[in-house]
């Protein structure tokens, strides 16, 4: 099988054009705060735009515009890596992160919405660069690929393969018959919620700059903050607002769209949403009671810290309002487990996703029934509909591979000289796109002290997690490259 090289290069070039324009959009903050980082953003933006324009223009008139599924997987993976490679330039040129390994780590952490950082003093970074850091998460949250799908029809190229390869979850729900219309509506919800949160944060006394940054990184479930102490810097009101929007961002954007349309019955019909809501509520009660008993803080503070950190970790946002690793060993272990849950399919959250856990548990319980009735056909049901066997197999394979990569990655990181607790914490948080981990990469620390080789490995794990394993791993399969 021959890949459509011209289309691949053209679309990756288009992504770089978007990337370059996004850098230029950060210039107003540099000019307003007069911190001198405008040159780095201007040069980076123009250079990225020019390279992207050359790639796109060179092959924009390719005669064969049929985009095959394999082309889609290459474009998604290559696009994410290329975006991160060029997205690191503002850090380099401004001197904010002079080391390219660290700059690439910070950038792919942004685009993958992981939130793992190597910056030891965030508040010392110039405002324009810091906004670019937040903007990478917002763009990566819904996916630049989905944005591109919305405009590909104007180029005469279909984008179904791209949407399937990039969209979080098992299969993307189509809100409209045309995939482009779906992408546009997803972005409509995404932009609207970002704007609403920004307004509410400003009503709570936040400056516009802090409000827009935190709105971008909340809706992306990314967790990059403009403050060294993250969300602990702000008032209880601000923390509650952020908690609410983190929960929405961890909800399927299809359901958020239904909420915009007033179709609340459709939301409650979602079995995954019911588990998401009930699970978050139950865990909040457990952690609140535990905190109230073992600490001297009041009930409200215990509740606020509990619900904020639970929602932050489950939705893989990664904001910190407190150091959960210092609470009790039981709670530390519990939050480590939360890193493997993930939000809803079709949300900006990372992790395994609640729907996969649901199917895994249902299939496991049904297997007991199948042992008693071997001749019976007993399918797994979700939302009162039978789940196809192919999807069940896909879920089982995904979780097995996920656990295998976590175990292997932890061993490899440990071989680079990192201690056990930090190794498993770093791998779990990067693979799940969570942000803070355990040990030396906990909620009050960062990834700066890790060896360079560890950072590159973790960067790869972030990409794996963001693109849901198969999209990237497929490129390493000999079957993918067979000419059939």
Protein Blocks (a to p, Z undefined) as FASTA:
>chain_A
ZZdfklmmmmmmmmmmmmmmmmmmmmmmmmmnonopmmmmmmmmmmmmmmmmmmmmmmmm
gfblcdcfklmmmmmmmmmmmmmmmmmmmmmmnomambfklmmmmmmmmmnonopafbfb
lmlpcfklmmmmmmmmmmmmnopklmmmmmmmmnopafklmmmmmmgcjbdcdfbfblkl
mmmmmmmmmmmmmmmmmmmmmmnopafklmmmmmmmmmnonopafbfklmmlpcfklmmm
mmmmmmmmmpcfklmmmmmnopaklmmmpmklmmmmmmmmmmmmmmmmmmmmmpcbdfkl
mmmmmmmmmmmmmnonopafbdfklmpmklmmmmmmmmmnopaehiabecjbjklmmmmm
mmmmmmmmmmmmmmbccdddeehiacdfklmmmmmmmmmmmmmmmmmmmmmmmmnopafk
lmmmmmmmmmnonopaehjlmfkbcfklpcfklmmmmmmmmmmmmnoommmmmmmpmklm
pcZZ
